[in-house]
Each structure stands twice: as C-alpha cells, then as structure tokens.
Amino acid sequence: MPVKDAASFLEECIESIKKQSYSNWELIAINDHSKDESAALIRAHAKKDARITLQNNNGKGIIPALRLALNIAKGSFITRMDADDKMAKTKLEELLKLLLINGDGFVSTGCVKYFSTEKKLNDGYINYENWINGLTISETNFNAIYKECVIPSPCWMISKENLKQINAFNASTYPEDYDLAFRMKYGKMKIAGSKKILHHWRDYPQRTSRNDPNYSNNAFPIIKVHYFIRYELSLKNELILWGAGKKAKAIAKLLIEKQINFSWITNNPKKIGKQIYGQLIKDSSSINSNINSQVIIAIASKEFQPDFLKATQQKVYRFC
C-alpha cells in the first residue's frame, strides 16, 4: 500500500483491512515522503498488530513504493491497496478463493464502487464504474484494454510468482496500473472475475490520479501506442487511424515519431484534405474494405459503428 499524505483516510482504510473475513494477511505500507501524520498513524497500528509493517520509500513515487513492497512481501499472493480507499469485508477472501479455484496463470478481480464524502460523483466516474464492472462480470477485461485501464488498480490479486514473471513495476511507466494491465494481458494471464463489489474507491479533489502529471491524458496514448507496436502491429497489413480529434492527433504524432506508416482517415468534412504533422487526412469513404488492415479507432462516440468494420478482413482496436 503506497501512502502519501493520506492521514485523513487512513483510519477508515486500515480498519477495513483489519475487519477482513480472511485474516492471514500482511499489510506492507510504504510511506512515500508524507508530510502529514500518515507514518505516525500506521506506526501506531503496527505496534498493536504484527501483520502491519511500515517502510519508507527508498525512491519517490508509487512505482518505487510498489517495487519495494513486492520485494519484501512474504506472502504467496499479492494484492494492492490504496491508502484513501476501503475494502469490502470479503475482498481478500473472495479474490484468493478465485485464484485457488482457477490455479496458476490467473489474475482475480472484482467489482468496484466509487464514493465521495465531499461532493456528488460526476457522470464520468459512474460510467467508468459501470463499464469496468461489466467487463469484470463477463471476464472480458482484456478485450477492451486499448480503450482504458481494464483492471481496477486496487482490486486485483495474483500469485507473487506470476507477478514477477510479467516483470511488474520493473519499468518506471505511468500510469502504473494501466501498464500492469497490459503486462497481464501480454503475459497470457486469464481473468477470474467476481460479481461482488469488493472495493470502495474514493473520489476527492486531492486524489493522486487527479493531480499528478504522471496520470495526465497525455500519458495514456504513449502506453497504448507502445504496446500496440510491440505486440499487435503487423507489417503485412495496412494500418489505418480513424479520427481527427485531440486523441487521434496524439496517437498520430506518436506513430509518426516512431516512423510507423499509416493512413489517416475521418468522416469529419472539416478535416478531410487537411494535413496535420505533415500527414494528409483522407475521406473515410476512400478505404478499401477488401484489403486486410488494422484499424485504430480514436473516436469517442459510442454510436460510431461504421458498416465496413463488419468485414472480416479488418482488425479493430478502439483507443477511446
């Protein structure tokens, strides 16, 4: 559990861990240079409960904290907790049970519930909660990985051996939860999903994912393009980028920087015929549906379902 200035929420968080129906756990809290009373609060709990350990981060940031915790963990199974959230009472029991039933090569995950004690949740968080829970229930998380992070960062469990096999946290790549999800997918891990709400995810203005530049919108296209080129790109097929908005431009820029050839198309008449980054944007009607191709769709609209994508020759990756 990485901890940075979380004193306001730590009591609730630690109490939710101590009340778990499964009791044979260890909590390794890594203090990431907190300036509040976080370390003192954890130290007080550690004095009363030998299952709780406090260590100071030997680097700076969440990834070094997670790396340190993994290296000193004694357990055979690993899960992550965020210091500002709360566990459902059966979280550890349920995640462990799924792993024991399914065996090696699985990552277990469960449904999440956002909550806020300061304000009303916005639609974005509610939509993400519904989307990711739907994937978890159907165990289809990895099918949508290029759209958004498909494994809730504080709601997974995996064997320590498997976590090390996929080189978790060995690279300083943020967002670390999204990078980990890609490592799970391409490490051939399989999903064991629970229909139960196992984690309560707190939203508040100071949350790290809202304020740390490592979690800005610019970081997501970098991870997507990196894993797409490494594991999905086929030099035998034409690569097509569909969309001309902000997200599509970010993807196009990365592809150009990495000298990846692609055709750029749109159905937006205002963008057709223009050049961006020296690349001509063509009319989507110019695409040949009979040619084998890989299509990156960077259009956010849920209603966008072009007919030609029904052709079997097209392999589609939704990047938003």
SULZI-V623363 format. One record per run of one state. SS is the DSSP state (h for helix, s for strand, l for the rest). FROM is the first residue (numbers start at 0). LEN is the number of residues. Records with the same first field share a line. If there is no record, write none. Layout:
SS = FROM-LEN ; FROM-LEN
This chain:
l = 0-1 ; 3-3 ; 18-8 ; 31-6 ; 48-3 ; 56-5 ; 72-4 ; 79-6 ; 87-3 ; 102-3 ; 115-7 ; 138-2 ; 144-11 ; 165-10 ; 186-3 ; 202-5 ; 211-1 ; 215-1 ; 232-5 ; 242-3 ; 257-5 ; 266-8 ; 276-2 ; 286-6 ; 297-9 ; 310-3 ; 318-2
s = 1-2 ; 26-5 ; 51-5 ; 76-3 ; 85-2 ; 105-10 ; 155-4 ; 189-13 ; 237-5 ; 262-4 ; 274-2 ; 278-5 ; 292-5 ; 313-5
h = 6-12 ; 37-11 ; 61-11 ; 90-12 ; 122-16 ; 140-4 ; 159-6 ; 175-11 ; 207-4 ; 212-3 ; 216-16 ; 245-12 ; 283-3 ; 306-4
